[in-house]
Amino acid sequence: MSELPIVVVPVGVDDDALDACLAALELCTPPGTRVWLADDAQSGPRGYAIIERWLQRTALKADYSRRQRGIGEVAHLDEILTACGEADVAVLAADAVPAPGWLSRLSASLAVDRAIASATPWCNAGEAAAWPRIGEIAPLPDAGDAERLARALAQMPAAHPELPAAIGHAVLLRGSARRRAGGLDAASYGSWYAALTDLSLRLSGLGWRNVLCDTAYVARLGEGHPSDGDMDALASRWPDWHARLANFLMHDPLRELRQHLAERLERVGPPEPQRDLFL
């Protein structure tokens, strides 16, 4: 098996969400996976204690970095991605809760088609990639429900349908494509939400694909949101963006795929006895 992508978690200010994210990351990610906790001077004493305790016991190959002074969400993440060079990187929101198999299935998406630049999993708060209903925020599933959904997804044939843009709950970025597109635009956008949309549209313009990894699931407490001025900046650079997104949400080209998943979920069997193979 080829080496899995680097997982980058931009540390936030919500200590409880970070604790839950790291616990799920440990449980649902293969041991030895490279993980970078990147802190733009956001964590307080309790957050740092959570990180330190997790680093001492994790089976993942994890590192933590913290800036003395914050430089902003987009600038910091661009700095981290640049340091990763052409490595493929999965950016996981600090309030996200990955389900079993999430990273291996995202990685498999990039291997299927060299034209795929970004792969985004299903999410309860995933906008265009939302499950079970498009554009709606569903409650955070408990661990049992998330595992059951992950088992149903493992039985689905991977179709990798197009998304209007990658979405910030979790996204795997192909390193070579990201570098060719020029990375994130920290001068124009203040939020990862908007900068990721802009990057996705530039990738698409260069002939790359932004797809749904329809065999993986990552939950999140809520949707990402733009900073002040971000939506105006997107509209100025990409005048048709809002119409494209609205058209996607209105017509829901993933409706049939959701229905197939719902039917598969109804028939899903008991948990697999060897959990390590499930990762």
C-alpha positions in Angstrom: 0.0 0.0 0.0 1.3 3.4 -0.9 2.0 6.0 1.8 -1.1 7.8 2.9 -1.4 11.6 2.6 -0.4 14.0 5.3 -3.3 15.1 7.5 -3.2 18.8 8.5 -5.5 20.0 11.3 -5.6 23.8 11.7 -6.0 24.1 15.4 -9.0 26.3 16.5 -10.2 27.9 19.7 -12.9 25.3 20.6 -11.1 22.9 22.9 -14.0 20.4 23.2 -14.3 20.2 19.5 -10.6 19.7 19.1 -10.6 16.9 21.7 -13.4 15.1 19.9 -11.6 15.6 16.5 -8.3 14.1 17.8 -10.1 11.2 19.5 -11.9 10.3 16.2 -8.7 10.9 14.2 -6.8 8.4 16.4 -9.6 5.8 16.2 -10.4 6.1 12.5 -7.0 6.6 10.9 -4.3 4.0 10.2 -1.4 4.0 12.8 1.7 5.7 11.5 -0.2 8.2 9.3 1.6 11.6 9.3 -0.4 14.3 11.1 0.4 18.0 11.5 -1.4 20.0 14.1 -0.9 23.6 12.9 -1.7 26.3 15.5 -1.9 29.9 14.3 -1.7 31.1 18.0 -5.3 29.9 18.5 -5.1 27.4 21.4 -5.2 28.4 25.0 -3.8 26.5 28.0 -6.5 23.9 28.0 -6.2 23.3 24.2 -2.5 23.0 24.5 -2.9 20.4 27.3 -5.3 18.4 25.1 -2.8 18.4 22.3 0.2 17.6 24.5 -1.7 14.6 26.1 -2.8 13.4 22.7 0.7 13.6 21.2 2.1 11.5 24.1 -0.3 8.6 23.4 -1.1 8.7 19.7 -0.1 5.8 17.4 -0.1 8.3 14.5 3.1 10.0 13.4 2.1 13.4 14.7 3.8 16.8 15.0 2.6 20.1 16.4 3.6 23.6 15.5 2.5 26.9 17.0 3.1 30.5 15.8 3.9 33.1 18.4 1.6 35.5 16.7 -1.3 34.7 14.4 -1.0 35.6 10.7 -4.6 34.6 9.7 -6.3 31.4 8.8 -5.6 31.5 5.0 -2.0 32.8 5.3 -1.1 30.2 7.9 -2.7 27.3 6.0 -0.9 28.3 2.8 2.3 28.4 4.8 1.7 24.9 6.0 0.7 23.5 2.6 3.7 25.2 1.0 6.0 23.4 3.5 4.4 20.1 2.4 5.7 20.6 -1.1 4.1 18.3 -3.7 2.8 15.9 -1.1 -0.9 15.2 -1.1 -2.5 16.7 2.0 -5.8 16.1 3.7 -7.0 19.3 5.5 -9.3 18.3 8.3 -11.3 21.0 10.2 -10.6 21.1 13.9 -14.3 20.6 14.7 -14.6 17.6 12.3 -15.2 14.0 13.4 -13.9 11.5 10.8 -15.5 8.2 10.3 -13.6 4.9 9.8 -11.9 4.5 6.5 -12.1 8.2 5.7 -8.4 8.8 4.7 -7.8 5.6 2.8 -10.9 6.2 0.7 -10.0 9.8 0.0 -6.5 8.6 -1.0 -8.0 6.0 -3.3 -9.9 8.8 -5.1 -6.8 10.5 -6.2 -5.3 7.1 -7.4 -8.4 6.4 -9.6 -8.1 9.5 -11.8 -4.9 11.6 -12.2 -7.2 14.5 -13.2 -8.7 14.7 -9.7 -7.2 17.6 -7.8 -9.5 17.6 -4.7 -11.7 15.0 -3.1 -14.3 15.9 -0.5 -16.2 13.3 1.6 -19.9 13.3 2.6 -20.7 15.3 5.7 -23.8 16.1 7.8 -22.9 19.8 7.3 -21.3 19.5 3.9 -23.4 22.0 1.8 -23.2 20.4 -1.7 -21.8 17.2 -0.2 -24.3 17.1 2.6 -25.8 13.8 3.8 -28.7 12.9 4.0 -30.1 16.0 2.3 -28.3 18.5 0.1 -27.7 22.0 1.6 -29.0 21.0 5.1 -27.2 20.7 8.4 -28.1 17.3 10.0 -27.3 16.5 13.6 -23.9 15.2 14.4 -24.2 11.4 14.3 -23.0 9.3 17.3 -20.1 7.0 16.9 -22.3 3.9 16.2 -24.3 5.7 13.4 -21.1 7.1 11.8 -19.5 3.6 11.8 -22.6 2.0 10.3 -22.7 4.7 7.6 -19.0 4.1 6.9 -19.7 0.4 6.5 -22.5 1.2 4.0 -20.2 3.5 2.1 -17.6 0.8 1.9 -20.1 -1.3 -0.1 -20.9 1.5 -2.6 -19.2 1.6 -6.0 -17.1 4.8 -6.2 -18.5 7.2 -8.9 -16.5 10.4 -7.9 -19.1 12.9 -9.2 -18.2 16.5 -9.7 -18.7 19.1 -7.0 -19.0 22.9 -7.7 -15.9 23.2 -5.4 -14.2 21.4 -2.6 -15.6 21.9 0.9 -13.8 22.6 4.1 -14.9 20.0 6.6 -12.3 17.7 5.1 -10.6 17.8 1.7 -7.7 15.9 0.1 -5.6 18.1 -2.2 -3.3 16.7 -4.8 0.0 18.4 -4.1 1.2 18.8 -7.7 -2.1 20.3 -8.7 -2.2 22.7 -5.8 1.3 24.0 -6.6 0.5 24.4 -10.2 -2.5 26.5 -9.3 -0.4 28.7 -7.1 -1.7 27.8 -3.7 -4.1 29.8 -1.5 -4.8 33.5 -2.1 -4.2 34.9 1.4 -4.2 38.5 0.0 -7.8 38.3 -1.2 -9.5 36.0 1.3 -9.7 35.8 5.1 -11.4 32.4 5.4 -10.5 28.9 4.5 -14.1 28.6 3.2 -13.6 31.2 0.5 -9.9 30.5 -0.2 -10.7 26.8 -0.8 -13.5 27.7 -3.2 -11.2 30.1 -5.1 -8.5 27.4 -5.3 -11.0 24.8 -6.5 -12.2 27.1 -9.3 -8.6 27.9 -10.4 -7.9 24.1 -10.4 -11.0 23.6 -12.5 -9.9 26.3 -14.9 -6.7 24.4 -15.4 -8.5 21.2 -16.3 -8.5 19.5 -12.9 -11.5 17.9 -11.2 -13.0 18.7 -7.8 -15.0 15.6 -6.8 -17.1 14.0 -4.1 -15.4 11.0 -2.5 -18.7 9.1 -2.3 -17.3 6.3 -0.2 -16.1 8.4 2.7 -17.8 10.4 5.5 -16.5 13.1 7.9 -18.9 14.8 10.3 -18.7 18.3 11.5 -20.4 20.5 14.1 -21.4 23.1 11.6 -20.7 24.5 8.1 -17.7 26.7 7.4 -18.3 30.4 6.8 -16.7 33.3 5.0 -15.0 36.2 6.5 -16.2 39.8 5.9 -15.7 40.7 2.3 -14.9 37.2 1.1 -18.2 36.6 -0.8 -17.8 40.0 -2.6 -14.2 39.0 -3.5 -15.4 35.6 -4.9 -18.2 37.3 -6.9 -15.7 39.8 -8.3 -13.2 37.2 -9.4 -15.8 34.5 -10.3 -19.0 36.2 -11.4 -20.9 33.0 -12.2 -19.9 31.2 -8.9 -23.1 32.0 -6.9 -25.3 31.0 -9.8 -23.4 27.7 -10.3 -23.7 26.8 -6.7 -27.4 27.7 -6.5 -28.1 25.7 -9.7 -26.3 22.7 -8.1 -28.2 22.9 -4.9 -31.5 23.4 -6.7 -31.2 20.5 -9.1 -29.2 18.2 -6.8 -27.4 15.9 -9.3 -26.4 13.7 -6.3 -30.0 12.9 -5.4 -29.9 9.4 -7.0 -26.6 8.7 -5.3 -28.0 9.6 -1.9 -31.0 7.3 -2.5 -28.7 4.4 -3.3 -26.7 5.1 -0.2 -29.9 5.3 1.9 -31.0 1.9 0.5 -27.6 0.4 1.2 -27.7 1.8 4.8 -31.0 0.0 5.4 -29.3 -3.3 4.5 -25.9 -2.9 6.1 -24.8 -5.8 8.2 -23.0 -6.1 11.6 -19.6 -4.5 12.3 -16.6 -6.2 10.7 -14.7 -8.3 13.2 -11.2 -7.0 12.2 -11.3 -3.3 12.7 -7.8 -2.7 11.4 -8.8 -3.9 8.0 -11.6 -1.4 8.0 -9.2 1.5 8.2 
